């Protein structure tokens, strides 16, 4: 598996469907971001195929399994696949050879995903999600995310309420990376997305993890 970059943007999906994702994602490329988790569940298959083909030349894609024919499209395009918490990771791993991710909500979830063959996990919510103001799940916090990272070894991406400063805090705590929806896709132009992504990458690069704590 090609190593994952430490910032994993997640497309805004039905949070802000009026945005032109291909247009604003140019800002990711300008900032030096190399990957994108595509979570556009509102699109039908033909529209999703057009979107993936348009994004693919500049970004390494991971397709959410909840998208229309998500697994089949990921397999056919040679892209990664991300599974929801309800998925049978082992069953998917048996038939899918590409990068495989999983949405975890606890240390136990993360261990399950690792043991079943996932390559990385999204752990949420570390903070209250800015893109889901109605989400009332308890925040896990940085310490819990760091324990999960230490336990599983594979990359853990903190998700939920991530800002550049919090991404740096996670990096310093030994957590592999940060995933963000609204924190990156916070504007309607490539310039706004570029500035947000650069802020995340800069904060992560400036963090000083304790020796031996970083994957």
C-alpha positions in Angstrom: 0.0 0.0 0.0 1.2 3.5 -0.8 1.7 5.4 2.4 -1.2 7.7 3.2 -0.7 11.4 3.5 -1.4 12.7 7.1 -4.3 15.0 5.9 -7.3 13.1 4.6 -10.0 15.5 3.3 -13.5 14.2 3.0 -15.8 15.6 0.3 -18.7 17.5 1.7 -21.4 15.3 0.1 -25.0 16.2 1.0 -23.8 18.8 3.5 -23.3 21.3 0.7 -24.4 19.8 -2.6 -24.4 23.1 -4.4 -20.6 23.2 -4.5 -18.8 22.1 -7.7 -16.4 19.6 -6.1 -14.0 19.4 -9.1 -13.7 23.2 -9.1 -12.9 23.7 -5.4 -10.8 20.5 -5.2 -8.2 22.3 -7.4 -7.3 24.0 -4.2 -6.3 20.7 -2.6 -3.8 20.0 -5.4 -2.3 23.5 -5.1 -1.8 23.0 -1.4 0.0 19.7 -2.0 -2.8 17.4 -0.9 -2.6 14.1 -2.7 -5.7 12.2 -1.6 -9.5 12.6 -1.2 -12.2 10.5 0.4 -15.2 10.9 -1.9 -18.4 10.7 0.1 -21.0 11.9 -2.4 -23.9 9.6 -1.5 -26.5 11.8 -3.1 -25.2 11.2 -6.6 -26.5 8.4 -8.8 -24.0 6.0 -10.4 -23.5 7.9 -13.8 -22.9 11.2 -12.0 -20.6 9.6 -9.5 -18.5 8.0 -12.3 -18.2 11.4 -14.0 -17.1 13.0 -10.8 -14.5 10.3 -10.0 -13.0 10.4 -13.5 -12.7 14.2 -13.3 -11.0 14.1 -9.9 -8.8 11.1 -10.5 -6.0 12.8 -12.7 -4.9 14.9 -9.8 -5.8 13.1 -6.6 -5.5 9.6 -5.1 -9.2 8.7 -4.5 -10.9 6.6 -1.8 -14.5 5.9 -2.5 -17.0 5.6 0.3 -18.9 2.3 0.2 -22.1 4.1 0.8 -21.9 5.8 -2.6 -23.8 4.3 -5.6 -21.9 1.0 -6.4 -19.1 2.3 -4.3 -17.2 -1.0 -3.9 -17.5 -1.9 -7.6 -16.3 1.5 -8.7 -13.4 1.5 -6.3 -12.3 -1.9 -7.6 -12.7 -1.0 -11.2 -10.9 2.3 -10.9 -8.1 1.0 -8.8 -9.1 3.4 -6.0 -9.3 2.9 -2.3 -12.5 2.0 -0.5 -13.9 3.3 2.8 -16.4 1.2 4.9 -19.0 2.4 7.3 -19.0 1.1 10.9 -21.8 -1.4 10.0 -19.6 -3.2 7.4 -18.1 -6.7 7.7 -14.4 -5.7 7.1 -13.1 -9.2 6.9 -15.6 -10.1 4.1 -14.7 -7.1 2.1 -11.0 -7.6 2.6 -11.3 -11.1 1.2 -12.5 -9.7 -2.2 -10.9 -6.2 -2.3 -7.2 -5.7 -2.7 -6.9 -2.0 -2.6 -6.5 0.5 0.3 -9.3 -0.3 2.7 -10.5 2.1 5.4 -13.1 1.8 8.2 -15.2 4.3 10.3 -14.5 3.5 14.0 -16.1 5.1 17.0 -14.2 3.4 19.8 -10.9 1.7 20.6 -12.7 -1.7 20.2 -13.9 -0.7 16.7 -10.4 0.3 15.7 -8.9 -3.0 16.9 -11.6 -4.9 15.1 -10.9 -3.1 11.9 -7.1 -3.7 12.1 -7.6 -7.4 12.9 -10.1 -7.8 10.0 -7.6 -6.3 7.5 -8.3 -2.6 7.3 -5.4 -0.4 6.2 -6.5 2.6 8.2 -9.4 3.9 10.4 -11.2 7.1 10.8 -11.9 7.6 14.5 -14.8 9.9 15.4 -15.9 12.1 16.9 -12.7 13.3 18.5 -14.4 16.7 18.8 -18.0 17.7 18.0 -18.3 17.6 14.2 -18.6 21.1 12.6 -20.4 19.6 9.6 -23.0 17.8 11.7 -24.2 20.3 14.3 -27.0 17.9 15.3 -24.6 15.2 16.2 -24.8 14.7 20.0 -22.4 11.8 20.4 -19.9 12.2 23.2 -16.5 13.5 22.1 -13.8 10.9 22.4 -11.0 13.4 22.9 -7.3 13.4 21.9 -6.2 11.0 24.7 -8.6 8.3 23.6 -7.6 8.7 19.9 -3.9 8.5 20.9 -4.6 5.2 22.8 -6.3 3.8 19.8 -3.4 4.7 17.6 -1.0 3.1 20.0 -3.1 -0.1 20.2 -3.6 -0.7 16.5 -0.5 0.5 14.8 -2.2 1.2 11.4 -2.9 4.8 10.6 -5.6 6.4 12.7 -7.2 9.6 11.4 -8.9 11.8 13.9 -12.2 13.0 12.6 -14.8 15.4 14.0 -14.3 19.1 14.7 -10.8 19.2 13.3 -9.1 22.5 12.8 -5.5 23.1 11.9 -4.6 23.7 15.6 -6.4 20.5 16.6 -4.7 18.6 13.8 -1.3 19.7 15.2 -2.4 18.7 18.7 -3.3 15.2 17.4 0.0 14.9 15.6 1.9 15.8 18.7 -0.1 13.2 20.7 1.1 10.5 18.3 -2.0 10.2 16.1 -1.2 9.4 12.5 -3.4 12.0 10.8 -6.4 14.2 10.6 -9.5 13.9 8.5 -11.8 16.8 7.8 -14.9 17.8 5.9 -15.9 21.4 6.8 -12.5 22.2 8.1 -11.1 21.9 4.6 -14.1 22.5 2.4 -14.9 25.7 4.2 -15.2 28.0 1.2 -16.7 28.2 -2.3 -13.5 28.7 -4.2 -10.3 26.8 -4.9 -8.4 29.6 -3.1 -10.3 29.1 0.1 -9.9 25.3 0.0 -6.1 25.8 -0.7 -5.7 28.1 2.2 -7.5 25.8 4.6 -5.6 22.7 3.4 -2.2 24.5 3.7 -3.1 25.5 7.3 -3.7 21.9 8.2 -0.5 20.7 6.6 1.6 23.5 8.1 0.2 22.7 11.6 0.9 19.0 11.3 4.4 19.6 10.0 5.1 22.0 12.9 3.9 19.6 15.6 6.6 18.0 17.8 5.5 14.4 18.7 7.1 12.9 21.8 9.8 10.4 20.7 8.5 7.0 20.0 4.8 8.1 19.9 4.3 8.7 16.2 3.5 6.0 13.6 
